[in-house]
Amino acid sequence: MGLTSALFTGLSGLNSSQFRLDVIGDNIANINTTGFKSSRTLFESQFSRTLAAGTAPGQGQGGTNPMQIGLGSTVGTIQRSFTPGSVETTGVPSDMSIEGDGFFVLRTPENEQVYTRDGAFSLSADNRLLSQNGFFVQGYGVDSNFNIIPGKLTDISIPLGSLTTAKATNTAEMNGTLNSSGVVATQGTILESQALEDGTATPITGTTLLTDLHNAGGGPALLSAGDVITVNGVQRGGRDVPSASFTVGTTGTTVNDFLAWMDKVTGVDTTAGVAGTPGSIVSGGKLEIRGNAGTDNALSIQPGTLISNGSTQIPFAFNQTQAANGESAHSSFVLYDSLGTPLRVDLTMVLESQTASGSTWRYYADSADDTDLDYNIGTGTVNFDINGQFINAPQNGIVINRANTGANDPVAVQLDFSKMNSLNANKSSMVLNFQDGFSTGTLIDYSVGQDGVITGTFSNGLNQTIGQMAVATFANPAGLLSRSNNVYFVGPNSGEARVTPPLTLGAGKISAGTLELSNVDLSREFVNLITTSTAFSAASRVVTTSDQLLQELLLIARR
């Protein structure tokens, strides 16, 4: 029986060595497999045959140890090592590795969730991020405002060349120096027409019908019902105001209607409290167009810039009777609506008052891209202290109407004057320092941060979040079941997957443009190969020796 047992004991050694050779061969074969995790074989002894259990020591003699003969070895476990592998820099933006614990989450075509450390991803024809074997990389998507939608896994999509976006301006930051030694604005331009009478030779009033206007001293009516008065080339601060038309009898019927229309098309701001006495009126039978204070608000209506298509081509001839005064500065810049449409804005700053505590400037904002008739889009004051430093701007908002353009209406913009100052300077000047809107742009590039956030770069310079990678962690990664395609799935002893963003609840960080290499130690595997082959040879000698002894026994029997 002893020799027969020795045969089977040697056989167990051969089997154990074969198992270890299989594991070593798998490790060496995957030395260049991205994200591969090596395994090791651990052995344990099989049950032993007990010849004597041993005795306890007594007063007269010492104890004896048990006598047992082992019956060979068996494979105890094949243990996978999840120590990190070296990281290779590739420069490919879709390549990723995880530094720390965790696995990338993939969805198979059968909608099964699997996990991998292999971050060699690429984009498909429909712009979805795929693993090498075509599994869909999972993560978190974004809503229409590019905010990440937490807790809901989806296929990561990076639509290069097809995703377009724009952003409406919310904030505009101004910078510059306003001349505190300038003249305080007290009056605006006054443009006065020729003397006008009605059909009874009475000086006109605001309620006089437009069809009843005559030059003083008689003559035919200057306007008839249906005549179109066109403003084209009228200037404010040397800049043309937007062209506009007034139809007699449709747009308005009285002189007051016409003057109110003129205030709107010339951008005159009649807000209570502004300097001067802006707002058109009738005075002494003449039309008076009254502009806002400040030299950069000066109005000019030259011959041929206000005409009619009726019998009297130039119904009104305006002359300047008062010039605008006051230190001022002008800046023109572009903001954007929600469709990325550029909106030109003219901003004028006027020195409104000076006191012992500092100075106050007033801004006037206009935009020809405002969709209503009145292209004045806002006014407010900006206060500076005695050192010329910004104090506050109590009313710092402008509103640009975008009705019937398809864009979000209106565009509300906060003006930030905190970078401006009011000091003694030769000339007031200001510029737009920053605005947060963008024109229409197409996704041209992307990058992945350590937190897994995928940031898209658009052709208009805008950067927006377009997704976030997901990472799965396990209580016992060694309990995962491995299968082909370099992926794992949940095993009985792995615990359930905890899927979170990177750097959350123990999950590692993402390193973009890199790949994790195999963690196989080739030198160690070669040593293991030598020791295993030696063990195999030794076990085979046990078998051959037992066989030789059995043959000797048979020969004795024959004699």
C-alpha positions in Angstrom: 0.0 0.0 0.0 2.9 2.4 0.7 4.4 2.2 -2.8 0.9 2.6 -4.4 0.3 5.7 -2.2 3.7 7.1 -3.3 2.6 6.7 -6.9 -0.5 8.8 -6.4 1.4 11.3 -4.2 3.8 11.9 -7.0 0.9 12.2 -9.5 -0.6 14.9 -7.3 2.7 16.8 -7.6 2.6 16.5 -11.4 -0.9 17.8 -11.5 -0.2 20.7 -9.2 2.9 21.7 -11.3 0.8 21.5 -14.5 -1.8 23.9 -13.1 1.0 26.3 -12.1 2.6 26.0 -15.6 -0.8 26.9 -17.1 -1.0 30.1 -14.9 2.6 31.1 -15.7 2.0 30.6 -19.4 -1.1 32.8 -19.3 0.8 35.5 -17.5 3.7 35.4 -20.0 1.3 35.3 -23.0 -0.4 38.5 -21.7 2.7 40.5 -20.9 1.7 43.1 -23.5 -2.1 43.0 -22.9 -3.3 46.4 -21.8 -4.7 46.4 -18.2 -4.0 42.7 -17.7 -3.7 41.5 -14.1 -1.4 38.5 -13.4 -2.3 35.5 -11.3 -0.4 33.2 -9.0 -1.1 29.6 -8.0 -1.2 28.7 -4.3 -1.0 25.1 -3.2 -2.1 23.2 -0.1 -1.5 19.7 1.3 -4.0 17.0 0.8 -5.3 15.0 3.8 -2.7 13.0 5.7 -2.7 9.3 6.8 -2.3 9.3 10.6 -0.2 6.4 12.0 -0.2 7.7 15.5 -1.9 10.6 17.1 0.8 11.2 19.7 0.7 11.1 23.5 0.6 13.7 26.2 3.6 14.0 28.5 3.3 12.4 31.9 5.2 12.2 35.2 7.4 9.4 34.1 7.9 10.1 30.5 7.6 12.9 27.9 5.0 13.1 25.3 5.3 11.8 21.7 4.4 13.7 18.5 1.9 12.4 16.0 3.1 10.3 13.0 1.4 11.3 9.7 2.2 10.7 6.1 0.9 13.3 3.6 -0.8 12.1 0.5 0.4 14.9 -1.9 -0.6 18.4 -2.8 -3.5 20.1 -4.5 -4.2 23.6 -5.9 -5.5 25.7 -3.0 -6.4 28.8 -5.1 -5.5 30.8 -8.2 -5.2 34.4 -6.9 -5.4 37.4 -9.2 -3.2 40.4 -8.3 -4.8 43.8 -8.9 -1.7 45.8 -8.1 -1.4 48.7 -10.6 0.6 48.3 -13.8 3.0 50.8 -15.3 1.4 53.7 -17.2 2.3 54.4 -20.8 1.8 57.8 -22.3 0.1 57.7 -25.7 -1.1 61.2 -26.3 -4.4 59.8 -27.7 -7.3 61.7 -26.0 -9.5 58.7 -26.0 -7.0 56.5 -24.2 -7.4 56.5 -20.4 -6.1 54.7 -17.4 -7.3 54.7 -13.7 -4.7 55.6 -11.1 -6.0 53.9 -8.0 -9.0 51.6 -7.4 -11.8 51.0 -9.8 -12.8 49.7 -13.3 -14.2 51.4 -16.4 -17.9 50.4 -16.9 -18.9 48.9 -20.2 -22.2 47.8 -21.7 -22.2 44.8 -24.0 -24.5 44.6 -27.1 -26.6 42.3 -24.9 -27.0 45.1 -22.4 -24.9 43.3 -19.8 -22.7 45.5 -17.6 -19.1 44.4 -17.5 -15.9 46.0 -16.2 -12.3 46.5 -17.4 -9.0 48.2 -16.6 -8.3 48.4 -20.3 -8.8 52.1 -21.3 -7.9 51.8 -25.0 -11.1 53.4 -26.3 -12.0 54.9 -29.6 -14.9 56.7 -31.2 -17.5 54.9 -33.4 -19.1 56.3 -36.6 -22.0 57.5 -34.4 -19.6 59.3 -32.0 -20.0 56.8 -29.1 -16.9 55.8 -27.1 -16.2 52.1 -27.5 -13.8 49.6 -26.1 -11.5 47.5 -28.4 -14.2 44.8 -28.7 -17.0 47.2 -29.4 -18.5 47.5 -25.9 -20.1 50.8 -25.1 -18.2 52.9 -22.4 -20.6 54.1 -19.7 -20.8 57.4 -17.9 -23.0 60.3 -17.1 -24.6 62.5 -19.8 -25.5 66.2 -19.7 -28.7 68.2 -20.1 -29.5 70.9 -22.6 -27.6 73.4 -20.4 -24.5 71.1 -20.3 -25.0 70.2 -16.6 -24.1 66.6 -15.7 -27.0 64.3 -15.0 -25.9 62.4 -11.9 -26.9 58.8 -11.1 -28.0 57.8 -14.5 -25.6 55.8 -16.7 -25.6 56.2 -20.4 -23.4 55.6 -23.4 -20.6 58.2 -23.5 -21.0 60.3 -26.7 -18.4 62.8 -28.0 -20.0 64.2 -31.2 -17.0 65.8 -32.9 -18.0 67.9 -35.8 -21.7 67.5 -35.3 -22.5 69.2 -32.0 -23.0 72.9 -32.3 -23.8 75.3 -29.5 -23.9 79.0 -28.6 -24.3 80.9 -25.4 -26.1 84.1 -24.6 -24.2 86.8 -22.8 -25.1 87.1 -19.1 -22.2 89.4 -17.9 -20.1 92.1 -19.6 -17.1 93.5 -17.9 -15.9 97.0 -18.7 -12.5 98.5 -18.2 -11.1 102.0 -18.6 -10.4 105.4 -17.1 -13.0 108.2 -17.0 -11.7 111.7 -16.9 -12.7 113.2 -13.5 -11.5 116.7 -14.5 -14.0 117.0 -17.4 -17.0 119.2 -17.6 -20.1 118.0 -15.8 -22.9 117.3 -18.3 -25.9 119.7 -17.9 -27.5 119.8 -21.3 -28.1 117.8 -24.5 -28.5 118.8 -28.1 -31.6 120.8 -29.1 -32.5 120.7 -32.8 -35.3 123.1 -33.8 -37.4 122.9 -37.0 -38.8 125.8 -39.0 -41.9 127.5 -37.7 -45.1 125.5 -38.4 -48.8 126.4 -38.5 -52.0 124.5 -38.9 -54.6 125.2 -41.5 -55.9 128.2 -39.5 -52.5 129.9 -39.4 -52.2 129.1 -35.7 -48.9 127.9 -34.4 -49.0 124.1 -34.1 -49.3 122.2 -30.8 -48.6 118.6 -29.9 -52.2 117.6 -30.8 -52.1 119.1 -34.3 -52.7 116.5 -36.9 -49.7 115.7 -39.1 -51.9 116.2 -42.2 -52.5 119.8 -41.0 -48.9 121.0 -40.9 -48.0 124.0 -43.0 -45.0 126.2 -43.1 -45.5 129.5 -41.3 -47.0 132.1 -43.7 -49.1 129.6 -45.6 -48.5 127.0 -48.3 -49.7 123.5 -49.0 -49.8 120.8 -46.3 -46.4 119.3 -45.7 -47.8 115.7 -45.2 -50.7 113.6 -46.4 -52.2 110.4 -45.0 -50.1 107.5 -46.1 -46.9 109.5 -46.6 -43.8 107.6 -45.3 -41.2 109.6 -43.4 -37.9 107.8 -43.4 -34.9 108.4 -41.0 -31.7 107.3 -42.7 -28.4 108.9 -41.7 -29.5 110.7 -38.6 -26.5 110.7 -36.2 -26.0 110.4 -32.4 -22.5 111.1 -31.3 -21.3 110.9 -34.9 -22.8 107.4 -35.3 -25.7 106.6 -37.5 -28.9 105.6 -35.7 -30.8 102.7 -37.2 -33.0 103.5 -40.2 -36.7 103.6 -39.5 -40.0 104.7 -41.1 -43.1 106.5 -39.9 -46.3 106.1 -41.9 -48.7 109.1 -41.4 -52.1 107.8 -40.3 -50.7 104.3 -39.4 -47.7 104.8 -37.1 -49.3 107.9 -35.7 -51.6 110.8 -36.5 -50.5 113.8 -34.4 -47.3 115.8 -33.9 -46.9 114.2 -30.4 -47.0 110.8 -32.0 -44.2 111.8 -34.4 -42.1 113.3 -31.7 -42.4 110.2 -29.5 -41.4 108.1 -32.5 -38.3 110.4 -33.1 -37.2 110.0 -29.4 -37.3 106.2 -29.9 -35.5 106.0 -33.2 -32.8 108.5 -32.1 -32.3 106.5 -28.8 -33.1 109.5 -26.5 -33.4 108.2 -23.0 -36.1 110.1 -21.1 -35.8 108.2 -17.8 -36.5 110.5 -14.9 -33.4 111.9 -13.3 -31.1 112.0 -16.3 -29.1 115.1 -16.9 -30.6 117.9 -19.1 -34.2 117.9 -20.3 -34.3 115.1 -22.9 -37.4 114.4 -24.9 -38.9 116.1 -28.0 -41.5 118.8 -27.6 -43.4 121.5 -29.5 -42.2 125.0 -28.5 -43.4 128.2 -30.1 -44.8 126.4 -33.1 -41.6 124.6 -33.8 -40.5 121.0 -33.3 -37.7 120.6 -30.8 -35.7 117.4 -30.7 -33.9 117.3 -27.3 -31.1 114.8 -26.8 -29.3 113.5 -23.8 -26.4 115.3 -22.1 -22.8 114.5 -23.0 -20.8 115.3 -26.1 -21.0 111.6 -27.2 -24.8 111.8 -27.2 -24.9 114.8 -29.6 -27.7 114.6 -32.2 -27.4 115.7 -35.8 -30.2 115.7 -38.5 -28.6 116.9 -41.7 -30.7 117.7 -44.9 -31.6 114.5 -46.7 -31.5 112.3 -43.6 -35.2 112.8 -42.7 -37.3 112.6 -45.9 -40.8 111.9 -47.0 -42.1 110.2 -50.1 -45.0 112.7 -50.3 -45.2 115.9 -52.3 -42.8 117.7 -49.8 -39.7 115.6 -49.8 -38.1 117.4 -46.9 -40.9 118.4 -44.6 -38.8 119.6 -41.7 -35.5 121.5 -41.7 -33.7 121.3 -38.4 -31.1 123.7 -37.0 -29.0 123.2 -33.8 -29.9 125.8 -31.2 -28.1 124.2 -28.3 -25.0 121.9 -28.3 -24.6 119.0 -25.9 -21.9 119.4 -23.3 -20.3 117.2 -20.6 -17.3 114.8 -20.4 -18.2 111.5 -22.0 -16.7 108.3 -23.4 -18.1 105.9 -26.0 -17.4 102.2 -26.6 -19.0 99.8 -29.1 -18.8 96.0 -28.6 -20.6 92.8 -29.4 -22.7 90.5 -27.2 -24.6 87.4 -28.1 -28.1 86.0 -27.9 -29.0 82.3 -27.2 -28.6 81.4 -30.9 -25.1 82.9 -31.1 -26.3 85.9 -33.1 -23.9 88.9 -32.6 -25.6 91.9 -31.1 -23.8 95.3 -31.4 -24.1 97.5 -28.3 -23.1 101.2 -28.1 -22.3 102.3 -24.5 -21.8 106.0 -23.6 -20.6 107.2 -20.2 -21.4 110.8 -19.2 -20.1 112.7 -16.2 -23.3 113.6 -14.4 -22.2 115.1 -11.1 -19.3 115.8 -8.8 -19.6 116.2 -5.0 -17.3 116.2 -2.0 -17.7 112.4 -1.7 -16.8 111.6 -5.3 -18.2 111.6 -8.8 -21.2 110.0 -10.5 -21.3 108.9 -14.2 -24.3 107.7 -16.1 -24.2 105.1 -18.8 -26.5 105.1 -21.8 -26.8 101.8 -23.7 -28.2 101.4 -27.2 -28.4 98.5 -29.7 -29.6 98.6 -33.3 -30.2 94.8 -32.9 -32.9 95.5 -30.3 -36.1 94.2 -32.1 -38.5 96.9 -30.8 -38.6 100.5 -32.2 -36.8 102.0 -29.1 -33.2 100.9 -29.5 -32.3 102.4 -26.1 -31.7 99.3 -23.9 -30.8 100.8 -20.5 -29.3 103.5 -18.4 -28.0 103.7 -14.9 -25.4 105.5 -12.7 -21.9 104.4 -11.7 -20.4 105.9 -8.5 -16.7 106.5 -7.7 -15.1 107.7 -4.5 -12.7 110.7 -3.9 -9.8 108.4 -5.0 -11.5 107.6 -8.3 -12.2 104.0 -7.3 -15.4 102.2 -8.1 -18.0 102.2 -5.3 -21.1 100.7 -6.9 -23.5 100.7 -9.9 -27.0 100.6 -8.4 -28.7 100.0 -11.8 -26.2 97.9 -14.0 -28.5 95.9 -16.2 -29.4 96.2 -19.9 -32.1 94.4 -21.8 -32.0 93.6 -25.5 -35.3 92.5 -27.0 -35.1 89.6 -29.4 -38.8 89.0 -30.1 -39.6 86.8 -33.2 -36.0 85.9 -33.8 -36.1 82.4 -32.5 -33.8 83.3 -29.6 -34.5 83.5 -26.0 -36.2 86.8 -25.4 -35.0 89.1 -24.0 -31.3 89.0 -23.5 -30.6 90.4 -20.0 -27.0 91.4 -19.4 -25.3 92.6 -16.2 -22.7 95.3 -16.7 -19.7 95.0 -14.4 -18.0 98.4 -13.9 -15.8 97.3 -11.0 -12.6 97.4 -13.1 -13.2 101.1 -14.1 -11.9 104.2 -12.3 -12.5 107.9 -12.5 -9.1 109.8 -12.4 -7.6 112.9 -13.9 -6.9 111.9 -17.5 -6.5 113.7 -20.8 -9.5 111.8 -22.2 -12.1 109.4 -21.0 -11.8 105.9 -22.5 -13.3 102.5 -21.9 -13.4 99.1 -23.6 -15.2 95.8 -23.1 -12.8 93.6 -21.1 -14.8 90.4 -21.1 -18.2 89.0 -21.9 -19.3 85.4 -21.3 -21.4 84.9 -24.5 -20.3 82.9 -27.6 -21.3 82.8 -31.2 -22.3 79.5 -32.8 -19.5 77.0 -32.6 -18.9 73.3 -33.5 -17.3 70.7 -31.3 -13.7 70.3 -32.5 -11.8 68.7 -29.6 -12.2 67.3 -26.1 -10.2 66.5 -23.0 -10.9 64.3 -19.9 -10.0 65.6 -16.5 -8.9 63.6 -13.4 -12.5 63.7 -12.2 -13.6 62.1 -15.4 -15.4 65.2 -16.7 -15.2 65.4 -20.5 -14.8 69.0 -21.6 -15.6 69.8 -25.2 -13.8 72.6 -27.0 -15.9 74.4 -29.7 -14.7 76.4 -32.7 -16.0 79.6 -31.1 -13.7 79.2 -28.1 -16.4 77.9 -25.8 -15.6 75.1 -23.4 -18.5 73.0 -22.2 -19.0 69.8 -20.2 -20.3 67.1 -22.5 -20.2 64.1 -20.1 -18.4 62.3 -17.3 -16.8 58.9 -17.0 -18.1 56.4 -14.5 -15.9 54.1 -12.3 -16.9 50.9 -10.6 -15.3 49.7 -7.3 -15.8 46.4 -5.5 -15.3 45.3 -1.9 -13.2 42.4 -3.2 -11.9 42.9 -6.7 -10.1 39.5 -6.5 -13.6 37.9 -6.5 -14.4 39.2 -10.0 -14.9 36.6 -12.7 -12.7 37.1 -15.8 -13.7 36.3 -19.3 -12.4 37.0 -22.8 -12.2 40.5 -24.2 -10.2 41.7 -21.2 -13.3 42.3 -19.1 -14.7 41.1 -15.7 -18.1 40.6 -14.4 -19.5 40.3 -10.9 -18.7 37.1 -9.1 -20.2 35.5 -6.0 -17.4 36.8 -3.7 -16.7 40.2 -5.4 -19.6 42.1 -3.9 -21.9 44.4 -5.9 -20.4 47.1 -8.1 -20.4 50.6 -6.6 -20.6 52.9 -9.7 -19.6 56.5 -9.0 -17.7 59.4 -10.6 -13.9 59.2 -10.3 -12.4 60.4 -7.0 -15.6 59.5 -5.2 -16.0 56.9 -2.4 -12.5 55.5 -2.9 -12.6 55.4 -6.7 -9.3 56.4 -8.4 -8.6 59.3 -10.8 -8.6 59.3 -14.6 -5.4 59.9 -16.5 -6.2 60.8 -20.1 -3.8 60.1 -22.9 -2.3 57.1 -21.1 -2.8 53.3 -20.9 -2.1 51.0 -18.0 0.2 48.2 -19.0 0.1 44.6 -17.7 1.4 44.1 -14.2 3.1 40.8 -15.1 6.7 40.7 -13.6 8.5 38.8 -16.4 11.6 38.1 -14.3 9.5 36.5 -11.5 7.6 34.4 -14.0 10.9 33.0 -15.4 11.9 32.1 -11.9 8.6 30.5 -11.3 8.9 28.6 -14.6 12.2 27.2 -13.4 11.0 26.2 -10.0 7.8 24.7 -11.4 9.6 22.6 -14.0 12.0 21.4 -11.3 9.1 20.4 -9.1 7.5 18.6 -12.1 10.7 16.7 -12.7 11.0 15.8 -9.0 7.4 14.6 -8.8 8.0 12.4 -11.9 11.0 10.8 -10.2 8.8 9.8 -7.3 6.5 8.1 -9.7 9.4 6.3 -11.6 11.1 5.3 -8.3 7.9 3.8 -6.9 7.4 2.0 -10.2 10.9 0.5 -10.0 10.3 -0.7 -6.4 7.0 -2.3 -7.4 8.8 -4.1 -10.2 11.4 -5.4 -7.7 8.5 -6.8 -5.6 7.1 -8.6 -8.6 10.4 -10.2 -9.3 10.7 -11.5 -5.7 7.2 -13.0 -6.1 8.3 -14.9 -9.3 11.3 -16.4 -7.6 
